[in-house]
Every structure is written in structure tokens, then in C-alpha cells.
């Protein structure tokens, strides 16, 4: 049985007893279940007639149906996988009539339970509720995550390749770095290099965090930071990742422009040590997520930089960049074989030098297996 068919069947089994019908729009959930690839998202919305119904309609005990507006089906090049019926809505057809037909086919009870992906648009839910006013809604994503939580060997291999492409893009970009480049110059180059590695593109907006005596951190001010020139001395913290086969990589390294100070060398070494401690602690069945966070954090706290490690140690990752569970205080999830996390400690100082590193790591019985391992030493640009 093809992987997509196996996943759909497993989802239908989980759906039974929890929901009578699921609506899965074009999204990560649809990509995971049906193998229907999602595209790079757009900044603005492009509406197609009747696009509130586009997605898979899945009920226990019935073959699933993929409903698409004509423009999505033709211009998006999307079709239904084997075992799934494709219904295409014409530009002048009534989407409510098509969905009503599907509802009748699925023979829903008087007060049906409808599972909807978390990233469905509100207009889809509003239209469904108009057709089923007594419906009770729940999260389809929460059910699908039970399948997505543990990554298969095939998924780990895809993520490993995503990491290879990410790190190869970083390696190709490094020789191009010069004093006086703007952050936009660097971001554009790293995004270009990821595409040259046959990645569809970045899995999230490529970001640099700049810090040094004359380079205060500009968190959340992307347009302003893009205009800023990178002049020595400054530490530049990279945060980016390439997509591959539906999987999302997330990667971080520190590059120092100019001769690094003793403090910069120290904070970078501390971050690397904290990451190694966190990776070693990712032992299946022996640790919880919050315990892994605490072990890595202790390295930085013992050195007196605890307040500068402002965020959680890491997050689940896979078909989305951020997935539960999280390596953070309060998450008592016990590690299981095949869970994937980022391990990304940092020391962020607003007016002094900072450092961060990040890799995707698979939880294993003897400790974490990192999927990228290059550029562990502090990278220095001297021109």
C-alpha cells in the first residue's frame, strides 16, 4: 500500500469514535496524509471561486474526496492520489451544492462532529456550519499529530537530506561574506543558495540576529535590520532552513565579522557546550522534554549568562517548522524513539556579542542523533 493510502487509512481509524467527518484544506496536514504538496505561501490572499471547499473530505468507512476549484486543480497541478475521488468545482458552480452532496453521501448523524485542520480558513468553517448548523467542531490536526509525532525511517532520511541541502547552502554562502554587506544582501544570498540546492525554498523567513557594541539586537524589526550594514566588530546569528520532500529544516550558526574578542569566543563556546549537553540528554524513555531543557540551560546558567538564554531549548519539528512537544519548562512529555527536535541554545546580549547554534536532532536510546554537524567552530570573516 502506498504511504499516502496507509496514512489516510490510519487517520480514518483514529477518526472513528471522535468525529463523523474531517475537512483537511491545502496545508501541512493534507500534504502529510495525501502527498498533495503545498507551495511556498503568499503574502497576500489570491481568491478562487468557491475556494472555501478546497481540500479533502474524509469520513470513517468511506473513500475520501478531494474537492478543488477549477483554478486550483488546473494552475496548481494538483490531482487526487489513488483511492481518492477528485471533484472539480467549475467557476460558476455552487460550492454549497457540491458539499451538500458529499454530506449526503457520508450519511452524517443529526448532530455531527466535524474535525477541521487548525489552519483551515474561517470562511470554510462558517460555510460548513451554515450547511450543518448543529455540528460540533474539533481539531483534525490534533488527531493527525498522533501519527506525525514519531517520524519513520523514510521521514528521517528526508530530513537528513533537507539538512544536507541547508548546510550546503550555508557553505556556499560563506565565501561571499564581506564587511559592509547589508543584512538583505546576506539573506538574499542564503535563500538563493538554498534554491540552488534544489530546495523549493526556505521553510520560514530567513533571519539574522546582529549584536555587538554598535549593533544592538533589532528583534522584530525586519525591514529596518535589512538596511543595516554589517561592519566589524559584530556577531551575526543565522536562523534558516531548507524544505525537502515536505519536511522542514531549521538551522543556526554564528559568524563573527572582525577579530573575535575573548568574550565572543567564550559565549560561543558556552553555546556549543550547552547544545552538546542537550543532545546527549535526548535519551528515549529516560528523560522528559523539560529535563533536557534544564540540562542544557544549566551549562549557560553556571557561567553566569542564564538571563541571556531567553527562550526554550528547542521544539518538535518535521512537516512543520514548529511542532509539539517542546523542549521547555513545563513540558513533561517523555521522549520516544523517532521524535525530532531542534536543539538551539543561545546567549543574546543587546549591546554586546551574542551566539547561537541550532541543529535538528532525533531522539535515540543512547542520546540524540544530530542530522547536521558542520561548522562547530566560531566562523570568522576578516575582510
ZAKEMI-170586 format. One record per residue (C-alpha): residue number from 0; x, y, z; residue in three letters. Coordinates in nm, 4 decimals, decimal comma, m for minus. Layout:
REM ZAKEMI-170586
    n        c1        c2        c3  res
  NUM         X         Y         Z  ALA
...
END
This chain:
REM ZAKEMI-170586
    n        c1        c2        c3  res
    0    0,0000    0,0000    0,0000  UNK
    1    0,1400    0,3460   m0,0878  UNK
    2    0,2436    0,5630    0,2074  UNK
    3   m0,0364    0,8147    0,1462  UNK
    4   m0,3015    0,5421    0,1455  UNK
    5   m0,1583    0,3962    0,4669  UNK
    6   m0,1705    0,7343    0,6383  UNK
    7   m0,5255    0,8077    0,5239  UNK
    8   m0,6403    0,4661    0,6470  UNK
    9   m0,4676    0,5213    0,9825  UNK
   10   m0,6294    0,8647    1,0123  UNK
   11   m0,9735    0,7204    0,9353  UNK
   12   m0,9214    0,4618    1,2091  UNK
   13   m0,8335    0,7362    1,4581  UNK
   14   m1,1258    0,9448    1,3384  UNK
   15   m1,3771    0,6746    1,4174  UNK
   16   m1,5457    0,7459    1,7508  UNK
   17   m1,4105    1,1033    1,7600  UNK
   18   m1,5594    1,2685    1,4509  UNK
   19   m1,8047    1,1867    1,1748  UNK
   20   m1,6336    1,3938    0,9079  UNK
   21   m1,2983    1,5721    0,8640  UNK
   22   m1,2156    1,8650    0,6405  UNK
   23   m0,8443    1,8942    0,5537  UNK
   24   m0,7629    2,2027    0,3404  UNK
   25   m0,4464    2,2560    0,1376  UNK
   26   m0,1981    2,2516    0,4227  UNK
   27    0,0682    2,0534    0,6019  UNK
   28   m0,1989    1,8075    0,7154  UNK
   29   m0,3093    1,7412    0,3563  UNK
   30    0,0500    1,7066    0,2383  UNK
   31    0,1262    1,4566    0,5133  UNK
   32   m0,1869    1,2455    0,4665  UNK
   33   m0,2374    1,2538    0,0895  UNK
   34    0,1014    1,3520   m0,0507  UNK
   35   m0,0516    1,6626   m0,2137  UNK
   36    0,2363    1,9078   m0,1966  UNK
   37    0,1868    2,2545   m0,0545  UNK
   38    0,3525    2,5560   m0,2108  UNK
   39    0,5525    2,8467   m0,0695  UNK
   40    0,2920    3,0713    0,0997  UNK
   41    0,1979    3,4096   m0,0416  UNK
   42    0,1958    3,7404    0,1450  UNK
   43   m0,1489    3,8353    0,0134  UNK
   44   m0,4563    3,6215   m0,0488  UNK
   45   m0,5433    3,5022   m0,4005  UNK
   46   m0,9096    3,4048   m0,4083  UNK
   47   m1,0625    3,1462   m0,6422  UNK
   48   m1,4378    3,0954   m0,6815  UNK
   49   m1,5570    2,8506   m0,4166  UNK
   50   m1,2138    2,8016   m0,2659  UNK
   51   m1,3580    2,7562    0,0826  UNK
   52   m1,4261    2,3895   m0,0070  UNK
   53   m1,0799    2,3069   m0,1434  UNK
   54   m0,9301    2,0162    0,0401  UNK
   55   m1,0009    1,6584    0,1394  UNK
   56   m1,3322    1,5484    0,2891  UNK
   57   m1,2743    1,2337    0,4933  UNK
   58   m1,5242    1,0168    0,6808  UNK
   59   m1,4750    0,6808    0,8510  UNK
   60   m1,5795    0,3932    0,6285  UNK
   61   m1,5990    0,5972    0,3065  UNK
   62   m1,3482    0,6685    0,0279  UNK
   63   m1,2143    1,0229    0,0742  UNK
   64   m1,2979    1,3012   m0,1707  UNK
   65   m1,0641    1,5786   m0,2836  UNK
   66   m1,2668    1,8852   m0,3823  UNK
   67   m1,0896    2,1628   m0,5733  UNK
   68   m1,1934    2,4801   m0,7559  UNK
   69   m1,1059    2,4632   m1,1252  UNK
   70   m0,8237    2,7167   m1,0968  UNK
   71   m0,6595    2,5273   m0,8105  UNK
   72   m0,6870    2,1984   m0,9984  UNK
   73   m0,5507    2,3372   m1,3266  UNK
   74   m0,2981    2,6009   m1,2269  UNK
   75   m0,1869    2,4247   m0,9104  UNK
   76   m0,1335    2,0987   m1,0955  UNK
   77   m0,2972    1,9065   m0,8145  UNK
   78   m0,4726    1,5751   m0,8535  UNK
   79   m0,6100    1,3064   m0,6275  UNK
   80   m0,3915    1,0126   m0,5207  UNK
   81   m0,5127    0,6551   m0,5847  UNK
   82   m0,8202    0,5664   m0,3785  UNK
   83   m0,9352    0,9287   m0,3531  UNK
   84   m1,2092    1,0721   m0,5725  UNK
   85   m1,1400    1,4107   m0,7348  UNK
   86   m1,4285    1,6586   m0,7668  UNK
   87   m1,3570    1,9828   m0,9526  UNK
   88   m1,5805    2,2834   m0,8950  UNK
   89   m1,6422    2,4926   m1,2050  UNK
   90   m1,6064    2,8700   m1,1865  UNK
   91   m1,9838    2,9184   m1,1990  UNK
   92   m2,0839    2,6105   m0,9976  UNK
   93   m2,2343    2,6318   m0,6495  UNK
   94   m1,9783    2,5130   m0,3884  UNK
   95   m2,2501    2,4633   m0,1266  UNK
   96   m2,4351    2,2231   m0,3591  UNK
   97   m2,1201    2,0132   m0,4053  UNK
   98   m2,0501    1,9967   m0,0318  UNK
   99   m2,4152    1,9178    0,0419  UNK
  100   m2,3875    1,6246   m0,1987  UNK
  101   m2,0799    1,4984   m0,0134  UNK
  102   m2,2516    1,5376    0,3236  UNK
  103   m2,5460    1,3304    0,1994  UNK
  104   m2,3082    1,0643    0,0722  UNK
  105   m2,1351    1,0365    0,4114  UNK
  106   m2,4702    0,9894    0,5926  UNK
  107   m2,3870    1,2061    0,8882  UNK
  108   m2,5920    1,1937    1,2109  UNK
  109   m2,8255    1,4767    1,3128  UNK
  110   m2,5607    1,6462    1,5276  UNK
  111   m2,2367    1,5562    1,3526  UNK
  112   m1,8870    1,6042    1,4906  UNK
  113   m1,6686    1,7786    1,2325  UNK
  114   m1,2904    1,7700    1,2604  UNK
  115   m1,1198    2,0630    1,0895  UNK
  116   m0,7489    2,1285    1,0415  UNK
  117   m0,6143    2,4022    1,2638  UNK
  118   m0,5025    2,6042    0,9602  UNK
  119   m0,8391    2,5982    0,7839  UNK
  120   m0,9757    2,9405    0,6968  UNK
  121   m1,2629    3,0794    0,8975  UNK
  122   m1,4818    3,1083    0,5861  UNK
  123   m1,4585    2,7299    0,5387  UNK
  124   m1,5858    2,6718    0,8920  UNK
  125   m1,8594    2,9343    0,8508  UNK
  126   m1,9854    2,7722    0,5298  UNK
  127   m1,9766    2,4233    0,6814  UNK
  128   m2,1714    2,5465    0,9822  UNK
  129   m2,4324    2,7028    0,7546  UNK
  130   m2,4851    2,3612    0,5972  UNK
  131   m2,4668    2,1773    0,9326  UNK
  132   m2,5988    2,4223    1,1963  UNK
  133   m2,5977    2,1595    1,4726  UNK
  134   m2,2414    2,0481    1,4085  UNK
  135   m1,9796    2,0371    1,6838  UNK
  136   m1,6258    2,1188    1,5701  UNK
  137   m1,2950    1,9739    1,6881  UNK
  138   m0,9319    1,9770    1,5749  UNK
  139   m0,8334    1,7379    1,2970  UNK
  140   m0,4714    1,8479    1,3368  UNK
  141   m0,4635    1,7215    1,6958  UNK
  142   m0,5672    1,3779    1,5676  UNK
  143   m0,3197    1,3799    1,2790  UNK
  144   m0,0373    1,4773    1,5143  UNK
  145   m0,0740    1,1407    1,6821  UNK
  146    0,0545    0,9989    1,3530  UNK
  147    0,3066    1,2756    1,2838  UNK
  148    0,4715    1,2676    1,6279  UNK
  149    0,7016    0,9705    1,5615  UNK
  150    0,8999    1,0007    1,2405  UNK
  151    0,9582    0,6956    1,0232  UNK
  152    1,2972    0,5991    0,8832  UNK
  153    1,1836    0,7456    0,5490  UNK
  154    1,0931    1,0787    0,7103  UNK
  155    1,4232    1,0926    0,8983  UNK
  156    1,6068    1,0291    0,5714  UNK
  157    1,4171    1,3157    0,4069  UNK
  158    1,5013    1,5447    0,6977  UNK
  159    1,8659    1,4415    0,6837  UNK
  160    1,8718    1,5410    0,3168  UNK
  161    1,6981    1,8701    0,3989  UNK
  162    1,9776    1,9307    0,6487  UNK
  163    2,2447    1,8454    0,3925  UNK
  164    2,0983    2,0977    0,1496  UNK
  165    2,0679    2,3594    0,4222  UNK
  166    2,4289    2,3195    0,5309  UNK
  167    2,5499    2,3098    0,1694  UNK
  168    2,3752    2,6420    0,1064  UNK
  169    2,5451    2,7865    0,4144  UNK
  170    2,8853    2,6620    0,2953  UNK
  171    2,8316    2,8164   m0,0492  UNK
  172    2,7312    3,1495    0,1037  UNK
  173    3,0225    3,1876    0,3474  UNK
  174    3,2951    3,2802    0,0928  UNK
  175    3,0767    3,5675   m0,0294  UNK
  176    3,0615    3,7436    0,3081  UNK
  177    3,2339    4,0839    0,3257  UNK
  178    3,2412    4,3831    0,5577  UNK
  179    2,9824    4,6398    0,4538  UNK
  180    2,7232    4,3976    0,3184  UNK
  181    2,3693    4,4683    0,4251  UNK
  182    2,1679    4,2052    0,6063  UNK
  183    1,9435    4,1958    0,2993  UNK
  184    2,2460    4,1056    0,0848  UNK
  185    2,3176    3,8098    0,3113  UNK
  186    1,9557    3,6947    0,3425  UNK
  187    1,9074    3,7096   m0,0352  UNK
  188    2,2254    3,5090   m0,0909  UNK
  189    2,1379    3,2319    0,1545  UNK
  190    1,7858    3,1999    0,0091  UNK
  191    1,9337    3,1822   m0,3413  UNK
  192    2,1813    2,9145   m0,2373  UNK
  193    1,9038    2,7013   m0,0844  UNK
  194    1,7170    2,7087   m0,4153  UNK
  195    2,0385    2,6166   m0,5958  UNK
  196    2,0391    2,3062   m0,3749  UNK
  197    1,7045    2,2075   m0,5335  UNK
  198    1,5006    2,3134   m0,2330  UNK
  199    1,1604    2,4662   m0,3021  UNK
  200    1,2719    2,7448   m0,0721  UNK
  201    1,3126    2,8419    0,2923  UNK
  202    1,0768    2,6797    0,5390  UNK
  203    1,0427    3,0132    0,7223  UNK
  204    1,1690    3,3665    0,6659  UNK
  205    1,5485    3,3613    0,6776  UNK
  206    1,6581    3,5715    0,9720  UNK
  207    1,9811    3,7220    1,1007  UNK
  208    2,0334    3,8456    1,4561  UNK
  209    2,3102    4,1062    1,4793  UNK
  210    2,4841    4,2038    1,8008  UNK
  211    2,7906    4,3954    1,9074  UNK
  212    2,8893    4,7265    2,0689  UNK
  213    2,7456    4,9260    1,7750  UNK
  214    2,4876    4,6720    1,6654  UNK
  215    2,2016    4,6432    1,9149  UNK
  216    1,9666    4,3496    1,8603  UNK
  217    1,6740    4,4544    1,6395  UNK
  218    1,4324    4,1718    1,7140  UNK
  219    1,1055    4,2037    1,5229  UNK
  220    1,2279    4,4925    1,3016  UNK
  221    1,2971    4,3044    0,9807  UNK
  222    1,2786    4,5902    0,7290  UNK
  223    1,4993    4,8139    0,9443  UNK
  224    1,7563    4,5407    1,0006  UNK
  225    1,7766    4,4536    0,6287  UNK
  226    1,9055    4,8060    0,5574  UNK
  227    2,1812    4,7855    0,8187  UNK
  228    2,5392    4,7284    0,7027  UNK
  229    2,7432    4,4597    0,8733  UNK
  230    3,0571    4,6318    0,9991  UNK
  231    3,3263    4,4885    1,2242  UNK
  232    3,3088    4,4008    1,5071  UNK
  233    2,9747    4,2220    1,5130  UNK
  234    2,8387    3,8711    1,5647  UNK
  235    2,5770    3,7586    1,3119  UNK
  236    2,3452    3,4769    1,4169  UNK
  237    2,1922    3,2845    1,1272  UNK
  238    1,8480    3,1196    1,1522  UNK
  239    1,7150    2,9472    0,8376  UNK
  240    1,6271    2,6120    0,6849  UNK
  241    1,5564    2,4433    0,3511  UNK
  242    1,2486    2,2411    0,2637  UNK
  243    1,2716    1,8954    0,1100  UNK
  244    1,0102    1,6308    0,0400  UNK
  245    0,7580    1,8026    0,2666  UNK
  246    0,9969    1,8188    0,5641  UNK
  247    1,1179    2,1473    0,7176  UNK
  248    1,4745    2,2033    0,8344  UNK
  249    1,5812    2,4626    1,0937  UNK
  250    1,9481    2,5534    1,1276  UNK
  251    2,1583    2,8099    1,3111  UNK
  252    2,5212    2,9164    1,3238  UNK
  253    2,7209    3,2172    1,4436  UNK
  254    2,9539    3,4166    1,2180  UNK
  255    3,1782    3,6878    1,3614  UNK
  256    3,2872    3,9806    1,1453  UNK
  257    3,6303    4,1003    1,2586  UNK
  258    3,8695    3,9668    1,5189  UNK
  259    3,6611    3,7995    1,7915  UNK
  260    3,7035    3,9235    2,1452  UNK
  261    3,7672    3,6955    2,4399  UNK
  262    3,4016    3,7373    2,5404  UNK
  263    3,2759    3,6398    2,1941  UNK
  264    3,4917    3,3275    2,1979  UNK
  265    3,3616    3,2468    2,5467  UNK
  266    2,9893    3,2875    2,4719  UNK
  267    3,0203    3,0845    2,1519  UNK
  268    3,1980    2,8016    2,3342  UNK
  269    2,9288    2,8035    2,6046  UNK
  270    2,6501    2,7763    2,3475  UNK
  271    2,8225    2,4826    2,1771  UNK
  272    2,8730    2,3109    2,5150  UNK
  273    2,5085    2,3651    2,6096  UNK
  274    2,3929    2,2175    2,2807  UNK
  275    2,6118    1,9110    2,3241  UNK
  276    2,4689    1,8588    2,6727  UNK
  277    2,1138    1,8888    2,5388  UNK
  278    2,1780    1,6458    2,2539  UNK
  279    2,3337    1,3909    2,4900  UNK
  280    2,0268    1,4188    2,7164  UNK
  281    1,7800    1,3259    2,4378  UNK
  282    1,7598    0,9668    2,5611  UNK
  283    1,4478    0,7716    2,4753  UNK
  284    1,2475    0,6626    2,7780  UNK
  285    1,4894    0,8201    3,0252  UNK
  286    1,4109    1,1907    3,0028  UNK
  287    1,1275    1,4352    2,9611  UNK
  288    1,1347    1,7414    2,7403  UNK
  289    1,1682    1,9785    3,0342  UNK
  290    1,4567    1,7767    3,1800  UNK
  291    1,6513    1,8073    2,8534  UNK
  292    1,5942    2,1840    2,8564  UNK
  293    1,7145    2,2074    3,2158  UNK
  294    2,0330    2,0095    3,1483  UNK
  295    2,1392    2,2302    2,8577  UNK
  296    2,0337    2,5514    3,0331  UNK
  297    2,2442    2,4680    3,3398  UNK
  298    2,5625    2,4986    3,1338  UNK
  299    2,4817    2,8601    3,0492  UNK
  300    2,3477    2,9445    3,3939  UNK
  301    2,6613    2,8123    3,5647  UNK
  302    2,8677    3,0512    3,3544  UNK
  303    2,6558    3,3491    3,4630  UNK
  304    2,4666    3,4023    3,1389  UNK
  305    2,1339    3,2468    3,2438  UNK
  306    1,9197    3,5609    3,1831  UNK
  307    2,0610    3,5842    2,8292  UNK
  308    1,9235    3,2414    2,7326  UNK
  309    1,5750    3,3811    2,6835  UNK
  310    1,3846    3,1058    2,5070  UNK
  311    1,3129    2,7338    2,5209  UNK
  312    1,5913    2,4949    2,4234  UNK
  313    1,4023    2,3676    2,1211  UNK
  314    1,0848    2,2488    1,9570  UNK
  315    0,9473    1,9484    1,7782  UNK
  316    0,9996    1,9665    1,4029  UNK
  317    0,9080    1,7713    1,0930  UNK
  318    0,6334    1,8549    0,8460  UNK
  319    0,6078    2,1956    1,0139  UNK
  320    0,8936    2,4067    1,1459  UNK
  321    0,7452    2,4158    1,4967  UNK
  322    0,5552    2,1128    1,6233  UNK
  323    0,4784    1,9838    1,9723  UNK
  324    0,6263    1,8710    2,2018  UNK
  325    0,8696    2,1420    2,3115  UNK
  326    1,1989    2,1281    2,4980  UNK
  327    1,0926    2,3718    2,7666  UNK
  328    0,9971    2,4006    3,1297  UNK
  329    0,6515    2,2566    3,1901  UNK
  330    0,6517    2,0052    2,9017  UNK
  331    0,6608    1,6673    3,0734  UNK
  332    0,6398    1,4613    2,7537  UNK
  333    0,8591    1,1507    2,7810  UNK
  334    1,0964    1,1095    2,4876  UNK
  335    1,0153    0,8354    2,2373  UNK
  336    1,2206    0,6827    1,9576  UNK
  337    1,1834    0,8826    1,6368  UNK
  338    1,0829    1,2165    1,7881  UNK
  339    1,2677    1,5024    1,6195  UNK
  340    1,3634    1,8292    1,7874  UNK
  341    1,5717    2,1362    1,7293  UNK
  342    1,8363    2,1935    1,9933  UNK
  343    1,9137    2,5655    1,9799  UNK
  344    2,0660    2,7309    2,2857  UNK
  345    2,1715    3,0944    2,2611  UNK
  346    2,3222    3,3794    2,4573  UNK
  347    2,1590    3,7041    2,3400  UNK
  348    2,3074    4,0304    2,4650  UNK
  349    2,1539    4,3587    2,3417  UNK
  350    2,4759    4,5651    2,3364  UNK
  351    2,7474    4,3020    2,3384  UNK
  352    2,8385    3,9904    2,1444  UNK
  353    2,5899    3,7051    2,1129  UNK
  354    2,5958    3,3459    1,9892  UNK
  355    2,3556    3,0701    1,8918  UNK
  356    2,3668    2,7314    1,7247  UNK
  357    2,0879    2,5034    1,6055  UNK
  358    2,0532    2,1563    1,4573  UNK
  359    1,7753    1,9033    1,4126  UNK
  360    1,8234    1,6019    1,6391  UNK
  361    1,6459    1,2635    1,6547  UNK
  362    1,5781    1,1175    1,9998  UNK
  363    1,7557    0,7815    2,0393  UNK
  364    1,8102    0,5349    2,3286  UNK
  365    2,1706    0,6434    2,3806  UNK
  366    2,1152    1,0153    2,3268  UNK
  367    2,0282    1,2376    2,0357  UNK
  368    2,1375    1,1792    1,6763  UNK
  369    2,2116    1,5142    1,5133  UNK
  370    2,1351    1,5466    1,1424  UNK
  371    2,3830    1,8270    1,0745  UNK
  372    2,7207    1,8634    1,2418  UNK
  373    2,9338    2,1064    1,0413  UNK
  374    3,0759    2,4452    1,1373  UNK
  375    3,1100    2,3810    1,5092  UNK
  376    3,3954    2,6298    1,5465  UNK
  377    3,3290    3,0032    1,5514  UNK
  378    3,3324    3,1256    1,1912  UNK
  379    3,5322    3,4476    1,1414  UNK
  380    3,5087    3,6881    0,8470  UNK
  381    3,8173    3,9116    0,8263  UNK
  382    3,7615    4,1188    0,5121  UNK
END
